[in-house]
Amino acid sequence: MSETKNTDLVVIGGGPGGYAAAFYAADLGLEVTLIDTEENPGGVCLYRGCIPSKALLHVAKLINEAKEAKEWGISFGEPKIDIDKLRSFKDDVVGKLTGGLGQLSKARKITFIRGFARFTDSATLHIDEHGGGESTLTFKNAILATGSRPAMIPGVPEGSDRVMDSTGALNFPDIPGKFLVIGGGYIGLELGTVYAALGSRVSVVEMTGGLLPGADRDMVNHLKKRLDAQFESIMLNTKVTGMKEQKNGIKVTFENSDGEQAAIFDRVLISVGRKPNTEGFGLENTRVDVNDRGFVTVDPQRRTSEEHIFAIGDITGDPMLAHKASHEARVAVEVIAGKKSVFEPYAIPAVVFTDPEIAWAGITETEARAQKRKVEVARFPWAASGRATTLDRSDGVTKLIVDPETERILGVGIAGPGAGELIAEGVLAIEMAARVKDVAASIHPHPTLSETVMEAADAYFGHSTHMYRPRR
């Protein structure tokens, strides 16, 4: 017979949204139960996504910079890669962070249950606990933070270990000779970058006419020029029509304007997006509404159709980003705690951790044109940046999307090394309704890449110190 417990708040899912919600709720004095299938909180981001991929991207960056150093008069030999040690480094990073979250959970006196939870009604959960036990949990409020999983495509050979999703690619069982990435989004390009640096001949196939659909083309162009040199091929406007396992690899058939072609690859990564985890949790036993795409419908307070059940993160729709989930978590918890709170950010930053990195926040130039919104765009090319030149990395740009009537900054886009670190200034400017002259008047340290933000603001007025371009 299963044991029955009760709690003020139950959080289902221990990712960046779930553990942020549980920790904040505990800090506010609520009795909290956190349920997840892993040994410690962390979710996909820490165990199989953001964190391990960034550890490997750091290694890739080191390898690439060592190769480029010969242009500066320093030569290194070919890198010797110990794949087991590399995998161990990545796993150690994951273990350190997830273990730390486990300790933080205990310090906050959160009841952590390792298991899988399913609603039996709108106030009760049945939990299949890790190790075979069962329990029943009643609750006053619940937060759904069950995350997402990689999407697949039809026609994948069943049982083939040569075809991987992002999770399998991060475990890299070997370094394949020929490696195909299906999907030109950020996950595919990041992992493709890692495998190329480790020695694989990487090809990318993308159905649309450009990499990173949704990002501004001028920023993507900086990345594509570099990837053209690193990857064996980038096939745009190309569809995968078939995959068949053979003794010597996976035969993949492509179709584009030139007709149908085929090639054999040692391994294939399918990276065509992610699907929300909303199935199997018994949501049909509640009034929680799930739309035809599988996303949970929520209001600006992250409340579902069931008043005391909230939802955050990937299951509530795009953008499916860890930092969005964490901030939604704070809103949901504050509402549960009786505070006035609503999720209404002006800017949610997005970062692609390739080399160069691409980052943006607020409205993009592409979105503004599509909406026929009148904007002005101020650009500062990194070729004019002293700091970028010292890094031998002039392949970048910083741009501001500006409302011409108010001169308020509506969007910021950055392409170049470290763009992900620089975009936070853009987020702050947008959220605080800063005008261009506010950024231009803020003294930035020299020589730094952050100066490019100030210089872009100066360029708006036609008096950037390091670039002559009079304002029209």
Steps between C-alpha positions, in 0.01 A plus 500: 500500500647838398577767756301828484680830554398862459675827417432870446669502160612218275734571209507233230828509311842600633643703213599870505133595530406232752788532743490882477132484597558255784795693642324839483182360655699350785678833549155661536405253771282254309511126563634363171522159338711465184458193279741396227622176343870582552707458816535878540332807351640633173271385221593466135698826512753375752498129425461486122493850353627849575777417745669192346484655154669819623775295666568332165473828307772639727722208395416562134591868536835407654581261214404756236699780663806275522475444123453871431800593717740419215380823336639686802835324499424218743467141378368200689497139392185308412284449811491155655145434610431265789129449444446322832663784694307757299175322579605482865566878505152564365343258749694656789359843411149356500555310824641803681208724407219250552655384827514862612131540424428191707679660795312827452172307495585336834617828651162653417324200659321414176352152480662354190339188354675312224224354289228557241180684596156465342181690584213283615285809553555874528629477858675162511810344347597135475878463512697202373816541703848406385579158639148363470301675772172684456344792683208741481542876539228755556579868445361852524687630194705342225751625243553297184858526373537179303711643219545364149670226299667485158264474205562227245426463130330213320704232330769455765641144492369317808755398758792669326766635735644700211203741508505727805307781660674777694524284813681223314729747326610648834610155615712464181574125493773577245623766261336408169680559174195633315232663714167634376292755689135514393373845593676835483375633833708593802526151654616340176752772424643500854550123499622505141765752609616265777527196272681701230758620753555143620575390145172393335414607147168669572216563257181691581168471319226759551156513335480880492713746310723595793657387825340602829153585367367797695837670551595806296685408182780753540597340832466145367724588204794557737449150641445331165827630357686334785297179483560475125869460585442258790229276353528275199168622361191704587196399295218756508152464350559127525271231636598159637282248320640174636744329735616141481754322716775313319809314619719800432268767643168678446403569141312831490304618198456873436272695270543861383477706181780292346300182545570203727842404638627256761802475731619266775580627851649331803255674732195724463373758748132590474452851634171633371355654813341390827158380612331584834471227764128515573403138436472233769459736795125449537413853393177359356393444862516875559361806323847596374467592132754364250488643146532308174882546503528343844565821692323588825289815480584756770409858585756778567533377858587151369171365631334218305126443456518327839534800733745345746718327238767708326727418206841639404784441256505303178150356546350851470644569155776697330758614566608172659786644704625423850517863612142560388389205714690631803330838481158346441569298816540814707173641370305181573642473851428864580138458387466188718650693792236772459718760333407704193710369215471445126733371227533782249865547397587739219802290409592132537859457381596218264858380458651259249830379647676434173819680396429780443213514746173662397276670755194719483232650722181692437368541148728390217548688177333212314196512731473878468500481119242219503274708726556802275610683811694818443843463657853622449798267527838613628792265429858492619721247318760326715761565232509849652542370856847520650434215740360274226810573293732398786310170509533465121122472494349774287217267392228664704241774521301677770173663406217687666137500384361844580159668501573811288233711672601441862857376437422220742699178455261223395751226420867412511687247287863392537712257299854426611706326767340547841172635362311301762676692778441837332127465432404555867569873457254499212236324711541760775475786252178361350339421836579846637375672182843654443547735211795488266662803660487325841722223367722742308551709816589196714880476518618156388851375583765502229609280336211255535241334281232668713606828337332381181162555668589861580648552153183366338307761700745768387461377142127568524582870533772484235797562728652164586867568583638198316268495199415780261142473388304829512138464601264538208 
